[in-house]
Amino acid sequence: MSRATNEQIWKWLDAVPDPEIPVISVVDLGIVRGVAWDADTLEVSVTPTYSGCPATSVIAMDIETALMDRGVEHVRIKTQIAPAWTTDWLSEKGRAKLEDYGISPPNEAGGPEQCPRCKSKEVERISQFGSTPCKAQWRCTDCLEPFDYFKCI
Ligand SMILES: [Zn+2]
């Protein structure tokens, strides 16, 4: 096949969901750092959200599968450790989607800015551990709803 353009590849990657938070794509998450052709092999650079994140190998496989489904025959996933991923790499679109989904997007202060449901600033931490290692459980003291806070840094 003829080589897909980088623009096309980014679009395809933007359809690959994050395995832990399927409402956002791996591109929204900001972990795909670059795509480049090396002869007939497409090299995709991926930065894990944190080293040892159990989702990293799943993500690499999902990206590979998605590209192969679109006819890219040779895919190489390059793990790029530096610079380290930060929550700043999460796209605006990704943040909005997280909030719609009821997950508080990461915040520089290290805790959620507001309740994703009623937008109250009165929130408290219930547990450091949520449903996945990337999330912590918080609760809004106004609407009393618990919610997940995305804490990967
Ligand atoms: Zn609330």
Boltz pocket constraint, residues with backbone or C-beta under 6 A from the ligand:
constraints:
  - pocket:
      binder: B
      contacts: [[A, 115], [A, 116], [A, 117], [A, 118], [A, 119], [A, 120], [A, 140], [A, 141], [A, 142], [A, 143], [A, 144], [A, 145]]
      max_distance: 6.0
